Amino acid sequence: MRHPGKWAAETADGGSRFTGRAVLGSKTKDIVPRLGPGSIPVIDHENLDRVTAETLVESGVGAVVNAAGSSTGLYPNLGPFILARAGVYLLDGVGGEVFHLLSDGEEIDLRDDGVFRDGELVATGEHLDLRKAERCLRESRAGVGLALEDFAQNTVEFMRREQDILFSSLEVPGPLAREIRGRHVLVVVRGYDYRQDLAALGPYLRGQRPFIIGVDGGADAVLDSGWKPHLVFGDMDSVSPEALRSADYVLVHGYPGGPAAGESPGTGNGALSGAAEGCAGETERAAPGMERVEGAGIEAAGVLSAPGLSEDMAILIAEQSGAELIVAVGTHVGLVEFLDKKRKGASSTFLTRLKAGPLLVDAKGVSKLYPRRASAGQLAAIVIAGLVAVSAVVVSSEQVAEIFQLLALKLRLMLGI
């Protein structure tokens, strides 16, 4: 179904035409805050993933121009299908030169398979409609076995390098570890179905008040759900300054062997201090996310250097700190999810789950253990149903009816009516 009010016209031969403001960005997540109805994101995203596609749909855009191939057939990525099903016009594979030919903010026209500016053809690609997107999805599913085989081989290979995850200790700051010890910990990643999982966990959050770790953009997901992250951890490539400033602790995921790896940060208001000190150039190399943290106005933050994904290290922080239970929201567990994240293997995730063991619980499992409480409407419906049942009994029983009649008569005598 097309987005109403966004399609300017149809061409004479019945094709589609869309006019809007070009918003250029090689990284889709960097331009999402600037998107809205009437804007056309011009991206460079090979094998468009599900989360990105859902974000584009939610932003209200009616068309997307992709310089790369949105579905190469390597694995069954759902992005193109999600856009097409939502009525978003996807012009695919226009080539990287489009970023040099167009300027950010200028008005462009999309007509069938072409990008036009002031009536002049700028670039051409292929319009992926719903029929084509479905065909690409079917064809890529047929070859998923090869992708799985490569993925498994890469996982085993990287496990040999990262096996220290099972035996090594992380440099978790003492105050942070003491605050986590003995508590439930909620680790939030902006992955598949994270919004639904957080919504379902409302009763659990209110009842347990867990320590909340937002991994990169997961911190914004926590804020959007009406909660506050206690710790923001990750390489900081997708977290907002507001989420960083809202946290009690900020810990940047650094590269192993960097100058900050062996330092133990202390505490501060909204951040951890200590590991950010020293040579600025070397610290930036060890933890590129530190620059974004400082840009948010946080003068000091900690650095934790470790191999593997940030979401896995967040789980290990909770495990090592003595968490009673670790609840994961939006973490990546399936082949397609890892390939969507451009990961060739899942070594750190596999090793992390081995180490965390029974402490780690999937969010959907916890939501079933904590069913939602009945709403006011549901309670009213129960009361009405009960009254109907009582009325039915009264009507069907002569003895009960006589009792109610005697009670009514006595009440009238007492009131003198």
VOGU-3710 file (C-alpha; in Angstrom, 3 decimals, decimal comma):
1> mrhpgkwaae> 0,000/0,000/0,000  1,435/3,363/-1,015  2,035/6,116/1,464  -0,763/8,688/0,981  0,182/12,176/-0,137  3,748/11,312/-1,137  3,386/10,159/-4,707  3,392/13,195/-6,939  2,031/11,621/-10,115  2,087/8,707/-12,467
11> tadggsrftg> 3,853/8,680/-15,800  1,924/8,557/-19,032  2,497/4,834/-19,422  1,189/4,104/-15,918  4,577/3,953/-14,231  5,434/5,573/-10,902  6,904/8,969/-10,218  8,067/10,322/-6,922  9,422/13,750/-6,054  11,251/14,586/-2,863
21> ravlgsktkd> 14,311/15,999/-1,118  17,462/13,887/-1,386  19,109/12,950/1,917  22,522/11,423/1,240  24,284/9,029/3,605  26,536/6,034/3,082  25,493/4,809/6,545  21,733/4,597/6,803  21,625/5,007/10,581  23,395/8,373/10,327
31> ivprlgpgsi> 20,616/9,964/8,265  17,543/8,452/9,941  17,009/11,497/12,240  16,778/13,707/9,139  14,186/11,596/7,343  10,468/12,144/7,055  7,603/12,339/4,557  8,818/14,018/1,388  12,474/13,049/1,828  14,263/10,437/-0,268
41> pvidhenldr> 17,178/8,686/1,460  20,060/7,913/-0,892  22,019/5,104/0,769  24,788/2,617/0,041  23,590/-0,538/1,819  24,329/-3,922/0,304  21,879/-6,648/1,354  19,450/-4,316/3,101  18,613/-5,798/6,491  15,303/-6,076/8,280
51> vtaetlvesg> 15,981/-3,611/11,105  17,141/-0,879/8,699  14,150/-1,428/6,435  11,727/-1,225/9,355  13,416/1,988/10,507  13,035/3,508/7,041  9,349/2,574/6,938  8,789/4,087/10,396  10,487/7,323/9,314  7,665/7,888/6,834
61> vgavvnaags> 9,682/7,985/3,598  7,928/6,924/0,434  11,004/6,104/-1,636  14,573/4,880/-1,157  17,513/5,013/-3,568  20,216/2,432/-2,931  23,599/2,707/-4,626  24,359/-0,935/-3,806  22,392/-4,103/-4,410  19,637/-4,448/-1,817
71> stglypnlgp> 19,575/-8,222/-2,296  22,630/-9,958/-3,756  21,288/-13,480/-3,191  23,987/-14,353/-0,648  21,369/-15,016/2,032  17,622/-14,326/2,493  17,658/-10,738/3,782  14,189/-9,307/4,345  14,900/-5,589/3,829  13,706/-5,186/0,200
81> filaragvyl> 10,578/-7,252/0,857  9,680/-5,141/3,923  10,048/-1,889/1,983  8,067/-3,162/-0,993  5,297/-4,579/1,203  4,999/-1,194/2,941  4,613/0,552/-0,421  8,046/2,218/-0,324  9,492/2,732/-3,801  12,940/1,096/-3,840
91> ldgvggevfh> 15,274/2,060/-6,682  18,132/-0,395/-6,438  21,743/-0,568/-7,639  22,165/2,950/-9,053  25,936/2,935/-8,380  28,213/4,814/-6,005  28,663/7,748/-8,386  25,239/8,991/-7,350  26,840/10,488/-4,229  29,032/12,698/-6,433
101> llsdgeeidl> 26,252/13,595/-8,869  23,673/14,653/-6,272  23,824/17,186/-3,454  22,250/16,761/-0,066  18,888/18,506/0,180  18,214/19,078/-3,520  14,957/17,988/-5,111  15,006/14,852/-7,248  12,477/12,867/-9,240  12,230/9,102/-9,409
111> rddgvfrdge> 10,586/7,841/-12,577  10,423/4,122/-13,035  14,119/3,045/-13,077  15,730/6,502/-13,183  16,794/9,351/-10,903  16,170/12,797/-12,396  17,199/16,304/-11,350  15,627/19,285/-13,125  14,411/16,904/-15,823  17,900/15,485/-16,482
121> lvatgehldl> 18,642/11,793/-15,959  21,304/11,425/-13,266  21,407/7,692/-12,529  19,596/4,478/-13,398  18,895/1,328/-11,442  16,146/-1,244/-11,010  12,819/-0,674/-9,309  12,326/-3,554/-6,850  8,570/-3,890/-6,504  6,871/-6,482/-4,308
131> rkaerclres> 6,890/-9,167/-7,001  10,623/-8,800/-7,645  11,433/-8,594/-3,937  9,537/-11,831/-3,293  11,384/-13,542/-6,138  14,773/-12,413/-4,776  13,812/-13,752/-1,349  12,812/-17,146/-2,736  15,980/-17,483/-4,798  18,260/-16,512/-1,905
141> ragvglaled> 16,597/-19,073/0,393  17,484/-21,807/-2,068  21,204/-21,119/-1,597  21,219/-20,537/2,160  23,044/-23,838/2,730  26,277/-22,443/1,305  26,013/-19,349/3,482  25,459/-21,548/6,543  28,502/-23,685/5,717  30,776/-20,635/5,343
151> faqntvefmr> 29,344/-19,137/8,514  30,031/-22,283/10,518  33,605/-22,534/9,223  34,314/-18,903/10,079  32,810/-19,374/13,542  35,109/-22,308/14,305  38,131/-20,451/12,942  37,497/-17,339/15,011  36,724/-19,397/18,114  40,333/-20,576/18,135
161> reqdilfssl> 41,455/-16,953/18,305  38,864/-15,762/20,811  38,701/-18,785/23,112  40,223/-16,666/25,907  36,729/-15,212/26,349  35,894/-18,355/28,335  38,795/-17,993/30,741  39,852/-14,341/30,889  38,503/-11,601/33,169  37,266/-8,246/31,982
171> evpgplarei> 38,479/-5,005/33,540  35,067/-4,150/34,978  35,226/-1,077/37,270  34,707/-1,983/40,925  31,804/0,410/41,649  29,963/-0,841/38,566  30,486/-4,491/39,502  29,255/-3,860/43,049  26,070/-2,223/41,770  25,325/-5,183/39,479
181> rgrhvlvvvr> 26,133/-7,932/41,993  23,075/-9,931/43,071  20,668/-8,085/40,734  18,821/-8,933/37,576  20,466/-7,316/34,540  18,621/-6,350/31,352  20,862/-6,098/28,251  19,122/-4,198/25,438  20,337/-4,313/21,830  18,547/-2,627/18,957
191> gydyrqdlaa> 17,975/-5,858/17,048  15,019/-7,900/15,834  11,726/-7,198/17,650  13,383/-5,191/20,417  10,399/-2,846/20,752  7,920/-5,693/21,192  10,200/-7,429/23,675  10,602/-4,287/25,795  6,850/-3,671/25,753  6,180/-7,246/26,866
201> lgpylrgqrp> 8,712/-6,887/29,676  6,861/-4,001/31,323  5,603/-6,064/34,305  9,050/-7,607/34,753  10,753/-4,201/34,722  8,307/-2,740/37,221  8,541/-5,757/39,492  12,274/-6,482/39,460  13,787/-3,059/38,698  16,800/-4,656/36,974
211> fiigvdggad> 20,114/-2,996/36,215  19,731/-1,908/32,563  22,610/-1,993/30,074  21,958/-0,269/26,761  24,308/-1,481/24,037  24,895/1,432/21,645  21,495/2,321/20,124  19,842/-0,010/22,603  20,197/2,817/25,131  17,863/4,931/22,981
221> avldsgwkph> 15,425/2,023/22,812  15,398/1,973/26,614  14,665/5,712/26,743  11,910/5,414/24,132  10,253/2,768/26,320  10,113/5,136/29,283  13,070/3,719/31,218  16,642/4,878/31,812  19,821/2,902/31,092  22,143/2,542/34,058
231> lvfgdmdsvs> 25,091/1,709/31,789  25,710/2,534/28,129  28,290/0,209/26,601  29,559/-0,234/23,044  31,580/1,406/20,317  29,089/4,320/20,389  28,453/4,397/16,639  24,658/4,606/16,934  23,791/6,017/20,366  22,382/9,524/20,789
241> pealrsadyv> 23,945/12,174/23,045  20,711/12,212/25,074  21,023/8,512/25,862  24,679/8,913/26,832  23,890/11,774/29,193  20,996/9,879/30,777  23,138/6,951/31,948  24,803/6,554/35,322  27,842/4,917/33,704  29,397/5,101/30,233
251> lvhgypggpa> 31,881/2,445/29,161  33,396/2,428/25,664  34,190/-0,864/23,953  37,831/-0,642/22,903  40,043/-2,792/20,750  42,135/-5,466/22,499  45,732/-4,501/23,194  45,047/-0,759/23,166  46,643/1,548/25,719  43,470/1,651/27,797
261> agespgtgng> 43,061/-2,101/28,089  44,749/-2,550/31,428  43,509/0,557/33,172  40,744/0,374/35,717  38,342/3,315/35,516  36,672/4,842/38,521  33,283/6,496/38,755  31,755/9,823/37,956  28,375/11,462/37,488  27,028/9,958/34,286
271> alsgaaegca> 30,373/8,376/33,361  33,327/6,337/34,485  36,614/8,143/34,823  40,216/7,072/34,620  40,666/5,040/31,443  40,219/8,043/29,174  43,304/9,737/30,514  46,678/9,616/28,768  47,740/10,153/25,178  44,681/11,359/23,246
281> geteraapgm> 45,853/9,950/19,911  46,487/6,468/21,302  43,198/6,428/23,234  41,315/7,357/20,071  42,961/4,464/18,258  42,065/2,057/21,043  38,492/3,268/21,447  37,149/5,335/18,524  33,829/5,762/20,362  35,478/7,981/22,946
291> ervegagiea> 35,296/10,951/20,591  31,511/10,614/20,328  31,209/10,310/24,107  33,237/13,469/24,650  31,181/15,214/21,970  28,076/14,488/24,066  29,561/16,565/26,881  30,782/13,665/29,018  34,268/14,615/30,068  35,336/11,218/31,370
301> agvlsapgls> 34,341/7,710/30,424  35,803/4,259/30,863  37,265/1,994/28,207  36,921/-1,773/28,302  39,062/-3,544/25,708  37,924/-7,022/24,710  37,385/-9,091/21,541  33,935/-9,907/20,218  30,641/-8,092/19,762  29,618/-5,327/22,139
311> edmailiaeq> 26,390/-7,137/23,011  28,373/-10,222/24,010  30,768/-8,213/26,154  27,803/-6,532/27,872  26,500/-9,981/28,842  29,939/-10,947/30,154  30,144/-7,731/32,197  26,934/-8,754/33,942  28,064/-12,373/34,359  31,448/-11,468/35,780
321> sgaelivavg> 29,934/-8,879/38,135  27,754/-11,513/39,796  24,344/-10,835/38,258  21,576/-13,084/39,525  19,905/-13,253/36,093  20,715/-11,759/32,676  17,802/-10,952/30,371  18,643/-10,265/26,715  16,545/-8,056/24,438  17,222/-7,804/20,701
331> thvglvefld> 20,453/-9,812/20,725  21,480/-11,667/17,583  21,114/-15,430/17,598  20,260/-16,568/14,053  22,194/-16,918/10,802  20,261/-14,190/8,984  20,606/-11,808/11,926  24,391/-12,184/11,964  24,695/-11,834/8,201  22,472/-8,750/8,385
341> kkrkgasstf> 25,091/-7,302/10,743  27,822/-8,157/8,195  29,264/-10,770/10,563  30,951/-13,789/8,992  30,836/-15,830/12,187  29,374/-16,030/15,674  32,386/-17,070/17,725  32,103/-14,494/20,518  28,349/-15,039/20,791  28,740/-18,813/21,011
351> ltrlkagpll> 31,503/-18,569/23,615  29,586/-15,948/25,603  26,528/-18,153/25,852  28,677/-21,060/26,950  30,126/-18,952/29,746  26,891/-17,264/30,837  25,058/-20,598/30,821  21,717/-20,688/32,683  22,102/-17,077/33,835  21,140/-15,889/30,345
361> vdakgvskly> 17,437/-15,814/29,434  15,805/-14,619/26,229  13,409/-11,708/26,642  10,506/-13,548/25,071  10,833/-16,312/27,640  10,726/-13,834/30,517  7,681/-12,092/29,063  5,812/-15,422/29,219  6,839/-15,898/32,863  5,574/-12,389/33,594
371> prrasagqla> 2,206/-12,138/31,797  0,733/-8,710/31,432  -1,646/-7,592/34,126  -5,286/-7,169/33,181  -6,112/-3,691/31,960  -9,018/-1,621/33,284  -11,056/-2,547/30,232  -10,390/-6,242/30,750  -11,378/-5,996/34,439  -14,593/-4,179/33,493
381> aiviaglvav> -15,392/-6,912/30,987  -14,883/-9,556/33,692  -17,209/-7,695/36,103  -19,897/-7,305/33,437  -19,637/-10,978/32,549  -20,034/-11,852/36,232  -23,127/-9,674/36,564  -24,624/-11,280/33,486  -23,981/-14,719/34,961  -25,589/-13,752/38,301
391> savvvsseqv> -28,583/-12,275/36,487  -28,977/-15,480/34,537  -28,961/-17,507/37,755  -31,532/-15,185/39,355  -33,834/-15,371/36,369  -33,586/-19,146/36,109  -34,079/-19,880/39,840  -37,481/-19,212/41,427  -36,109/-19,512/44,976  -33,321/-16,993/44,373
401> aeifqllalk> -35,816/-14,653/42,712  -38,162/-14,874/45,745  -35,255/-14,042/48,078  -34,395/-10,931/46,082  -38,076/-9,902/46,081  -38,272/-10,244/49,911  -35,063/-8,177/50,289  -36,489/-5,478/48,051  -39,765/-5,404/50,017  -37,900/-5,103/53,352
411> lrlmlgi> -35,811/-2,259/51,959  -38,932/-0,339/50,876  -40,512/-0,765/54,347  -37,372/0,518/56,050  -37,246/3,563/53,801  -40,993/4,171/53,979  -41,523/4,013/50,266
//
